Amino acid sequence: MIHEHSKNDMSQEVFVLMHLCCPAVKDPMVVERSNLLSMMKLSIKVLIQSSLSLGRSLDSEYPPLQQFFVVLEHCIKHGLKVKKTFIGQNKSIWAPLELIEKLCPESADIATSVRDMPGIKTGLGRARAWLHLALMQKKIADYMKVLINRRDLLWEFYDPGALIMEEEGAVIVGMLVGLNVIDANLCVKGEDLDSQVGVIDFSMYLKDPQATENTQDDSKMTAILDQKHYIEELNRHLSCTVTDLQAKMDSLEKTNSKLIEEVTLQDSQAELETYRQTRQGLDEMYNVVWKQYKEEKRIRQELQKELELQIGLKQEMEVAMKLLEKDTREKQDSLVALRQQLDHVKNLNLQMFNKAQVFIYFFRFMCCFCSLFRAGLESALSTEKEQRQNLQRELQREQDNSTELRTQLQQLQGLQTELLDLRQEKKQLQQLCEEQEQALQEMGLHLSQSKLKMEDFKEVNKALKNHAWLKDDEATQCKQCQKEFSISRRKHHCRNCGDIYCNSCSSNELALPSFPRPVRVCDVCHSLLLQRSSIGS
């Protein structure tokens, strides 16, 4: 009820100020906004000037700072809608300030701290504590700017024509930016913010050091005189309201029992909120522990998979060595068989060559025989023309011989055709022999490469047997450069020998038979493997 009286008093003060300063304006809301804007300008100016001259951080007992919070509270309260409760009507600025938590997540810490304060029971006290904390963070201008930019949400809390809903609200937010130069150290927990009476003290604004130095400034003097008349009228009005306050004390006593019940309910709600926060903290701790457990379990599964992969690779390497030995034996057997076939083909070629020589000698003999026979016939015909009868008798015989010779000539032509076929077959056999010799050379090359690969597999197997995977805790320094391991110099395993090196001594990567892709190897193994691959190539 005291706060309600102070609100009524402020409304009456604003009404008096309206008649003193702006008698020509008819709309009371406009006059109130203008007066509150002027008071806010004056309070911010006095606060900044006094704080800069003081040269230290401000505390809660600093009068200009107290008056600034009172004026700011009246500015936020202007045009606020009345909410009815079972006790009576209530105007609380905590509802619109609480809306900032949703619009600006950065203010969530302030709202949570205000709700957790055990000494604050009312919404007005929470709003005052929120303003104190926002000023200490130097973000009160930012938070208020976020609030006035959402006028679509403020219609729920303010009447049309309220200061927050008009241009004066934006002007006040612009003036609040100047408060960022002030360092404030306010103790909110020890303050009785619920029962403070928000009455503006105009006495400190009557002292203007510039006006005392410059007495010829008539406009400032007129303003001071107007303020003096306003203070006198305000004091008269306050004396009249004392009687009203006495009468309302009786109603306060009647509602005391109801307030006790409300306080008990608020205490239970505070305990419930504390329990919820404790439960939330325990849930967060449980989630953190559960995440750590799942991470350790995942790491263990990955190590188990890597171990199974190493075992599988070793088994596959053994199977590959057995298959390679079997393949080598089969290729050796096939090489022996090919050599035998090559010898057989050479023997066939030699036989065919001998037959071809025989046919050539026989053909030459027949040619010589024919030429000699023809010469004898010509000489016989020339010398024995007179003996035609004998020749006629012998002609039949010669014709028979000629028939036989023709038959032999045809046979000779057939032998010549067969000789050509034999030469073509010989050429094909020679080409086949060359291709088989080239195939034998390629097979010999593949066989040598297979032997080199088998030697590499044997050396890798020997390296795996001789060089065990060194554990991290067994090595304290690099095997090559002998430098101690630290947070900056980390440990790295060589995937070939299994020893532990630093990053600079194991920065190379090579493809190994036991790994599907290039992996980290030390400098020694890198040089050895490169030399071996160059020799093999």
C-alpha positions as CSV (number, residue, x, y, z in Angstrom):
1,M,0.0,0.0,0.0
2,I,2.9,2.4,0.7
3,H,4.1,1.9,-2.9
4,E,0.6,2.5,-4.1
5,H,0.6,5.8,-2.2
6,S,4.0,6.8,-3.7
7,K,2.6,6.1,-7.1
8,N,-0.4,8.3,-6.5
9,D,1.9,11.0,-5.1
10,M,4.1,10.8,-8.2
11,S,1.0,11.2,-10.4
12,Q,0.0,14.3,-8.4
13,E,3.5,15.7,-8.6
14,V,3.6,15.2,-12.4
15,F,0.2,16.9,-12.6
16,V,1.4,19.9,-10.6
17,L,4.6,20.0,-12.8
18,M,2.4,20.0,-15.8
19,H,0.5,23.1,-14.7
20,L,3.7,24.9,-13.7
21,C,5.8,24.2,-16.8
22,C,3.3,23.6,-19.7
23,P,0.0,25.3,-18.9
24,A,-1.0,25.6,-22.6
25,V,-1.0,21.8,-23.3
26,K,-4.3,20.1,-22.9
27,D,-3.3,16.4,-23.1
28,P,-2.0,15.3,-19.6
29,M,-0.1,12.3,-21.0
30,V,2.0,14.6,-23.3
31,V,2.7,17.0,-20.4
32,E,3.8,14.1,-18.2
33,R,6.1,12.7,-20.8
34,S,7.7,16.1,-21.4
35,N,8.2,16.7,-17.6
36,L,9.6,13.2,-17.1
37,L,12.0,13.7,-20.0
38,S,13.2,16.9,-18.6
39,M,13.7,15.4,-15.2
40,M,15.6,12.5,-16.7
41,K,17.9,14.9,-18.6
42,L,18.6,16.8,-15.5
43,S,19.2,13.8,-13.3
44,I,21.6,12.2,-15.9
45,K,23.5,15.5,-16.3
46,V,23.9,16.0,-12.6
47,L,24.9,12.3,-12.1
48,I,27.6,12.4,-14.8
49,Q,29.0,15.7,-13.7
50,S,29.1,14.8,-10.0
51,S,30.6,11.4,-10.7
52,L,33.4,12.8,-12.9
53,S,34.2,15.4,-10.3
54,L,34.2,12.7,-7.6
55,G,36.7,10.5,-9.5
56,R,35.8,7.1,-8.0
57,S,33.2,4.4,-8.4
58,L,29.7,5.2,-7.0
59,D,27.9,3.2,-4.3
60,S,24.3,2.8,-3.3
61,E,24.4,5.7,-0.8
62,Y,25.3,8.3,-3.4
63,P,22.3,10.8,-3.6
64,P,22.5,11.7,-7.3
65,L,22.5,8.0,-8.1
66,Q,19.5,7.3,-5.9
67,Q,17.6,10.1,-7.5
68,F,18.5,8.8,-10.9
69,F,16.9,5.4,-10.1
70,V,13.8,7.1,-8.7
71,V,13.3,9.2,-11.9
72,L,14.0,6.2,-14.1
73,E,11.5,4.1,-12.2
74,H,8.8,6.8,-12.7
75,C,9.7,6.9,-16.5
76,I,9.2,3.2,-16.8
77,K,6.1,3.3,-14.6
78,H,4.4,6.0,-16.8
79,G,1.3,4.7,-18.6
80,L,1.7,1.2,-17.0
81,K,-1.6,-0.8,-17.0
82,V,-3.1,-1.6,-13.6
83,K,-3.4,-5.3,-12.7
84,K,-5.9,-6.5,-10.2
85,T,-5.0,-9.0,-7.5
86,F,-6.8,-10.4,-4.5
87,I,-5.2,-7.7,-2.3
88,G,-6.0,-4.8,-4.6
89,Q,-4.7,-3.0,-7.7
90,N,-1.0,-3.2,-8.5
91,K,1.3,-1.5,-10.9
92,S,4.6,-3.4,-11.2
93,I,7.4,-2.5,-13.6
94,W,8.9,-6.0,-13.2
95,A,6.7,-7.5,-15.8
96,P,8.0,-5.5,-18.8
97,L,11.6,-5.7,-17.5
98,E,11.2,-9.5,-17.2
99,L,10.3,-9.5,-20.9
100,I,13.9,-8.4,-21.7
101,E,15.2,-11.8,-20.6
102,K,13.4,-13.4,-23.6
103,L,14.4,-10.7,-26.1
104,C,18.0,-10.5,-25.0
105,P,19.6,-13.8,-23.7
106,E,22.5,-11.8,-22.3
107,S,20.3,-10.5,-19.6
108,A,19.3,-13.9,-18.3
109,D,22.1,-13.9,-15.7
110,I,20.7,-10.7,-14.2
111,A,17.1,-12.0,-14.1
112,T,18.2,-15.2,-12.5
113,S,20.3,-13.4,-9.9
114,V,17.3,-11.1,-9.0
115,R,14.9,-14.1,-8.6
116,D,17.4,-15.9,-6.3
117,M,17.8,-13.0,-3.9
118,P,16.1,-14.1,-0.6
119,G,15.5,-10.6,0.7
120,I,13.3,-9.4,-2.2
121,K,9.7,-10.4,-2.1
122,T,7.8,-8.0,-4.4
123,G,8.0,-7.3,-8.1
124,L,8.9,-3.7,-7.6
125,G,11.9,-4.8,-5.5
126,R,13.0,-7.2,-8.2
127,A,12.7,-4.4,-10.8
128,R,14.9,-2.0,-8.7
129,A,17.5,-4.7,-8.2
130,W,17.5,-5.5,-11.9
131,L,18.1,-1.8,-12.7
132,H,21.0,-1.6,-10.2
133,L,22.7,-4.7,-11.8
134,A,22.1,-3.5,-15.3
135,L,23.8,-0.2,-14.5
136,M,26.8,-2.0,-12.9
137,Q,27.2,-4.0,-16.1
138,K,27.0,-0.8,-18.2
139,K,24.3,-2.3,-20.4
140,I,21.2,-0.6,-19.2
141,A,21.0,1.4,-22.4
142,D,21.3,-1.7,-24.5
143,Y,18.6,-3.6,-22.5
144,M,16.2,-0.6,-22.6
145,K,16.7,-0.2,-26.4
146,V,15.8,-3.9,-26.9
147,L,12.6,-3.3,-24.9
148,I,11.4,-0.2,-26.7
149,N,12.1,-1.7,-30.1
150,R,9.4,-4.3,-29.4
151,R,6.4,-2.0,-29.0
152,D,4.2,-4.8,-30.4
153,L,4.8,-6.7,-27.1
154,L,4.6,-3.7,-24.9
155,W,0.9,-3.1,-25.6
156,E,0.1,-5.8,-23.1
157,F,1.7,-3.7,-20.3
158,Y,1.3,-0.1,-21.3
159,D,-1.6,2.2,-22.2
160,P,-1.5,4.3,-25.4
161,G,0.5,7.4,-24.9
162,A,2.9,5.9,-22.3
163,L,6.5,7.3,-22.3
164,I,8.0,3.9,-23.3
165,M,5.7,3.7,-26.3
166,E,6.5,7.2,-27.7
167,E,9.5,9.0,-29.0
168,E,10.5,10.2,-25.5
169,G,11.4,6.6,-24.7
170,A,13.9,6.5,-27.5
171,V,15.4,9.8,-26.4
172,I,15.8,8.5,-22.8
173,V,17.5,5.4,-24.2
174,G,19.9,7.6,-26.1
175,M,20.7,9.6,-22.9
176,L,21.3,6.4,-20.9
177,V,24.3,5.6,-23.2
178,G,26.2,8.4,-21.5
179,L,26.0,6.4,-18.2
180,N,28.6,4.0,-19.6
181,V,31.3,6.3,-18.4
182,I,30.2,5.8,-14.8
183,D,31.7,3.0,-12.6
184,A,29.1,1.9,-10.0
185,N,29.7,-0.6,-7.2
186,L,26.2,-1.3,-5.7
187,C,25.4,-3.7,-2.9
188,V,21.9,-5.0,-3.8
189,K,21.6,-7.8,-1.2
190,G,21.8,-5.5,1.8
191,E,19.3,-2.9,0.4
192,D,15.6,-2.9,1.4
193,L,14.3,-2.4,-2.1
194,D,10.8,-3.6,-1.4
195,S,9.8,-0.7,0.9
196,Q,11.7,2.2,-0.5
197,V,9.6,5.3,-1.2
198,G,10.3,6.6,-4.7
199,V,10.0,10.4,-4.2
200,I,12.0,12.8,-6.3
201,D,14.2,15.2,-4.3
202,F,14.5,18.4,-6.3
203,S,16.7,20.2,-3.8
204,M,20.0,18.9,-5.3
205,Y,19.0,20.1,-8.7
206,L,18.5,23.7,-7.5
207,K,22.3,24.0,-7.0
208,D,23.8,24.8,-10.4
209,P,27.5,25.8,-10.2
210,Q,27.4,27.4,-13.6
211,A,24.4,29.6,-12.6
212,T,26.2,30.9,-9.5
213,E,29.3,31.8,-11.6
214,N,27.2,33.5,-14.3
215,T,24.5,35.6,-12.5
216,Q,23.6,37.4,-15.8
217,D,21.9,34.3,-17.3
218,D,18.2,35.2,-16.9
219,S,16.8,32.0,-18.4
220,K,18.6,29.8,-15.9
221,M,17.5,31.9,-13.0
222,T,13.9,31.7,-14.2
223,A,14.1,28.0,-14.3
224,I,15.5,27.9,-10.8
225,L,12.6,30.1,-9.6
226,D,10.1,27.9,-11.3
227,Q,11.6,24.9,-9.5
228,K,11.5,26.7,-6.2
229,H,7.8,27.5,-6.6
230,Y,7.2,23.9,-7.6
231,I,9.0,22.6,-4.5
232,E,6.9,24.8,-2.3
233,E,3.7,23.6,-3.9
234,L,5.0,20.0,-3.6
235,N,5.7,20.4,0.1
236,R,2.2,21.7,0.7
237,H,0.7,18.8,-1.2
238,L,2.8,16.3,0.7
239,S,1.6,17.7,4.0
240,C,-1.9,17.1,2.8
241,T,-1.2,13.6,2.0
242,V,0.2,12.7,5.4
243,T,-3.4,12.5,6.8
244,D,-4.4,10.2,4.0
245,L,-1.5,8.0,4.8
246,Q,-2.5,7.7,8.5
247,A,-6.0,6.7,7.4
248,K,-4.7,4.0,5.1
249,M,-2.5,2.5,7.9
250,D,-5.6,0.9,9.3
251,S,-6.3,-0.9,6.0
252,L,-2.7,-2.0,6.0
253,E,-3.2,-3.7,9.3
254,K,-6.2,-5.5,8.0
255,T,-4.4,-6.8,5.0
256,N,-1.4,-7.8,7.1
257,S,-2.7,-11.4,7.7
258,K,-3.2,-11.8,3.9
259,L,0.3,-10.5,3.3
260,I,1.7,-13.1,5.8
261,E,-0.1,-15.8,3.8
262,E,1.3,-14.5,0.6
263,V,4.9,-14.3,2.1
264,T,4.5,-17.9,3.2
265,L,3.5,-18.9,-0.3
266,Q,6.4,-17.0,-1.7
267,D,8.8,-18.7,0.7
268,S,7.5,-22.1,-0.4
269,Q,7.9,-21.1,-4.0
270,A,11.5,-19.9,-3.3
271,E,12.3,-23.3,-1.7
272,L,10.7,-25.1,-4.7
273,E,12.8,-22.9,-7.0
274,T,15.9,-23.8,-5.0
275,Y,15.1,-27.5,-5.2
276,R,14.6,-27.2,-9.0
277,Q,17.9,-25.4,-9.4
278,T,19.6,-28.1,-7.3
279,R,18.0,-30.8,-9.3
280,Q,19.0,-29.1,-12.5
281,G,22.6,-28.8,-11.2
282,L,22.6,-32.5,-10.4
283,D,21.2,-33.4,-13.8
284,E,23.9,-31.3,-15.5
285,M,26.6,-33.1,-13.4
286,Y,25.0,-36.5,-14.3
287,N,25.0,-35.5,-18.0
288,V,28.7,-34.5,-17.8
289,V,29.6,-37.8,-16.1
290,W,27.5,-39.8,-18.6
291,K,29.2,-38.0,-21.6
292,Q,32.6,-38.8,-20.1
293,Y,31.6,-42.5,-19.7
294,K,30.3,-42.7,-23.3
295,E,33.5,-41.0,-24.6
296,E,35.7,-43.5,-22.7
297,K,33.6,-46.4,-23.9
298,R,33.9,-45.1,-27.5
299,I,37.7,-44.8,-27.2
300,R,37.9,-48.3,-25.8
301,Q,35.8,-49.7,-28.7
302,E,38.0,-47.9,-31.2
303,L,41.1,-49.4,-29.6
304,Q,39.5,-52.8,-29.7
305,K,38.6,-52.4,-33.4
306,E,42.2,-51.2,-34.2
307,L,43.6,-54.3,-32.4
308,E,41.2,-56.6,-34.3
309,L,42.2,-54.8,-37.5
310,Q,45.9,-55.4,-36.8
311,I,45.2,-59.1,-36.0
312,G,43.2,-59.4,-39.2
313,L,45.9,-57.7,-41.3
314,K,48.5,-60.1,-39.8
315,Q,46.4,-63.1,-40.7
316,E,45.7,-61.8,-44.2
317,M,49.5,-61.2,-44.7
318,E,50.2,-64.8,-43.7
319,V,47.5,-66.1,-46.1
320,A,48.9,-63.8,-48.8
321,M,52.4,-65.2,-48.3
322,K,51.1,-68.8,-48.6
323,L,49.2,-67.9,-51.8
324,L,52.3,-66.2,-53.1
325,E,54.5,-69.2,-52.5
326,K,51.8,-71.4,-54.1
327,D,51.6,-69.1,-57.1
328,T,55.4,-69.1,-57.4
329,R,55.5,-72.9,-57.5
330,E,52.7,-73.0,-60.1
331,K,54.6,-70.4,-62.3
332,Q,57.8,-72.4,-62.0
333,D,55.9,-75.6,-63.1
334,S,54.3,-73.7,-66.0
335,L,57.7,-72.3,-67.0
336,V,59.2,-75.8,-67.2
337,A,56.2,-76.9,-69.3
338,L,56.7,-74.0,-71.6
339,R,60.4,-74.7,-72.0
340,Q,59.5,-78.3,-73.0
341,Q,56.9,-77.1,-75.5
342,L,59.5,-74.7,-76.9
343,D,62.0,-77.5,-77.3
344,H,59.4,-79.6,-79.1
345,V,58.5,-76.7,-81.4
346,K,62.2,-76.2,-82.2
347,N,62.5,-80.0,-83.1
348,L,59.4,-79.7,-85.4
349,N,60.9,-76.6,-87.0
350,L,64.1,-78.5,-87.6
351,Q,62.3,-81.5,-89.2
352,M,60.2,-79.2,-91.4
353,F,63.4,-77.4,-92.5
354,N,65.1,-80.7,-93.4
355,K,62.0,-81.8,-95.4
356,A,62.0,-78.5,-97.2
357,Q,65.7,-78.9,-98.1
358,V,65.0,-82.4,-99.5
359,F,62.1,-81.1,-101.7
360,I,64.3,-78.3,-103.0
361,Y,67.1,-80.7,-104.0
362,F,64.5,-82.9,-105.7
363,F,63.0,-80.0,-107.7
364,R,66.4,-78.9,-108.9
365,F,67.2,-82.4,-110.0
366,M,64.0,-82.7,-112.0
367,C,64.7,-79.3,-113.7
368,C,68.2,-80.5,-114.7
369,F,66.8,-83.8,-115.9
370,C,64.2,-82.1,-118.1
371,S,66.7,-79.7,-119.7
372,L,69.0,-82.6,-120.5
373,F,66.2,-84.7,-122.0
374,R,65.0,-81.8,-124.2
375,A,68.6,-81.3,-125.6
376,G,68.8,-85.0,-126.4
377,L,65.5,-84.9,-128.3
378,E,66.5,-82.0,-130.4
379,S,69.9,-83.5,-131.3
380,A,68.1,-86.8,-132.2
381,L,65.5,-85.1,-134.4
382,S,68.2,-83.1,-136.2
383,T,70.5,-86.1,-136.9
384,E,67.8,-88.7,-137.6
385,K,65.4,-86.9,-139.9
386,E,65.8,-89.6,-142.4
387,Q,64.8,-92.3,-140.0
388,R,61.2,-91.1,-139.6
389,Q,59.8,-94.5,-139.5
390,N,61.9,-95.3,-136.5
391,L,61.1,-92.0,-135.1
392,Q,57.4,-92.6,-135.6
393,R,57.7,-95.9,-133.8
394,E,59.7,-94.2,-131.1
395,L,57.3,-91.2,-131.2
396,Q,54.6,-93.2,-129.5
397,R,57.0,-94.3,-126.8
398,E,58.2,-90.7,-126.4
399,Q,54.6,-89.5,-126.1
400,D,54.2,-92.0,-123.3
401,N,57.3,-90.7,-121.7
402,S,56.0,-87.2,-122.2
403,T,52.8,-88.1,-120.5
404,E,54.8,-89.5,-117.6
405,L,56.9,-86.4,-117.5
406,R,53.8,-84.2,-117.5
407,T,52.5,-86.2,-114.6
408,Q,55.8,-85.8,-112.8
409,L,55.7,-82.0,-113.6
410,Q,52.3,-81.7,-112.1
411,Q,53.6,-83.6,-109.0
412,L,56.5,-81.2,-108.9
413,Q,54.2,-78.2,-109.0
414,G,52.2,-79.7,-106.2
415,L,55.4,-80.1,-104.3
416,Q,56.3,-76.5,-105.0
417,T,52.9,-75.4,-103.6
418,E,53.5,-77.5,-100.5
419,L,56.9,-76.0,-100.2
420,L,55.3,-72.5,-100.1
421,D,52.9,-73.7,-97.4
422,L,55.8,-75.1,-95.4
423,R,57.6,-71.8,-95.6
424,Q,54.5,-69.9,-94.4
425,E,54.1,-72.4,-91.6
426,K,57.8,-72.0,-90.7
427,K,57.3,-68.2,-90.6
428,Q,54.3,-68.6,-88.3
429,L,56.2,-71.0,-86.1
430,Q,59.1,-68.6,-85.8
431,Q,56.7,-65.8,-84.8
432,L,55.1,-68.1,-82.3
433,C,58.5,-68.9,-80.9
434,E,59.4,-65.2,-80.6
435,E,56.1,-64.5,-78.8
436,Q,56.7,-67.5,-76.4
437,E,60.2,-66.3,-75.7
438,Q,58.9,-62.7,-74.9
439,A,56.2,-64.3,-72.7
440,L,58.9,-66.3,-70.9
441,Q,60.9,-63.1,-70.4
442,E,57.8,-61.3,-69.0
443,M,57.1,-64.3,-66.7
444,G,60.7,-64.2,-65.6
445,L,60.3,-60.5,-64.8
446,H,57.0,-61.1,-62.9
447,L,58.6,-64.0,-61.1
448,S,61.5,-61.8,-60.0
449,Q,59.0,-59.1,-58.8
450,S,57.0,-61.7,-57.0
451,K,60.2,-62.9,-55.2
452,L,61.0,-59.2,-54.3
453,K,57.5,-58.8,-52.9
454,M,57.8,-62.1,-51.0
455,E,61.1,-60.8,-49.5
456,D,59.3,-57.6,-48.6
457,F,56.5,-59.5,-46.9
458,K,59.1,-61.6,-45.1
459,E,61.0,-58.5,-43.9
460,V,57.7,-56.8,-42.8
461,N,56.7,-60.0,-40.9
462,K,60.2,-60.1,-39.4
463,A,59.9,-56.4,-38.5
464,L,56.5,-57.1,-36.9
465,K,58.0,-60.0,-34.9
466,N,61.2,-58.2,-33.9
467,H,59.7,-54.7,-33.3
468,A,56.7,-54.8,-30.9
469,W,54.3,-51.8,-30.7
470,L,55.9,-49.7,-28.0
471,K,53.5,-48.4,-25.3
472,D,53.2,-44.6,-24.7
473,D,54.3,-44.8,-21.0
474,E,57.5,-46.8,-22.0
475,A,59.0,-43.9,-23.9
476,T,60.0,-40.5,-22.3
477,Q,62.1,-39.2,-25.2
478,C,62.4,-39.4,-29.0
479,K,64.4,-42.4,-30.1
480,Q,66.1,-40.4,-32.9
481,C,66.8,-36.9,-31.6
482,Q,66.7,-38.0,-27.9
483,K,64.5,-34.9,-26.9
484,E,62.1,-35.2,-24.0
485,F,58.4,-35.4,-24.7
486,S,56.1,-32.6,-23.4
487,I,52.8,-31.0,-24.1
488,S,54.2,-29.2,-27.2
489,R,56.4,-32.2,-28.3
490,R,53.9,-35.0,-28.6
491,K,54.5,-38.8,-29.1
492,H,53.9,-40.5,-32.5
493,H,54.3,-44.2,-33.4
494,C,56.1,-45.3,-36.5
495,R,53.7,-47.8,-38.2
496,N,56.7,-49.8,-39.6
497,C,59.0,-50.4,-36.6
498,G,56.5,-49.5,-33.7
499,D,58.9,-47.1,-31.9
500,I,57.9,-43.7,-30.6
501,Y,59.3,-40.5,-32.1
502,C,58.5,-36.8,-32.1
503,N,56.6,-35.1,-34.9
504,S,59.7,-33.7,-36.6
505,C,61.4,-37.2,-36.7
506,S,58.2,-38.9,-38.0
507,S,56.6,-36.5,-40.4
508,N,56.9,-38.8,-43.5
509,E,54.1,-41.0,-44.8
510,L,54.4,-44.2,-46.9
511,A,52.1,-46.9,-48.1
512,L,52.9,-50.2,-46.2
513,P,51.6,-53.7,-47.0
514,S,49.7,-53.9,-43.7
515,F,47.9,-50.6,-44.2
516,P,45.5,-49.7,-47.0
517,R,46.6,-46.0,-47.2
518,P,49.9,-44.1,-46.5
519,V,50.7,-43.9,-42.8
520,R,53.2,-42.2,-40.5
521,V,56.8,-43.7,-40.5
522,C,60.0,-42.5,-38.9
523,D,62.9,-41.0,-40.9
524,V,65.0,-44.2,-40.7
525,C,62.3,-46.5,-41.9
526,H,61.4,-43.9,-44.6
527,S,64.9,-43.9,-46.0
528,L,65.2,-47.7,-45.8
529,L,61.8,-48.3,-47.5
530,L,62.6,-45.8,-50.3
531,Q,66.0,-47.4,-50.9
532,R,64.4,-50.8,-51.1
533,S,61.6,-49.7,-53.5
534,S,64.2,-48.1,-55.8
535,I,66.3,-51.3,-55.8
536,G,63.1,-53.3,-56.6
537,S,62.1,-51.0,-59.4
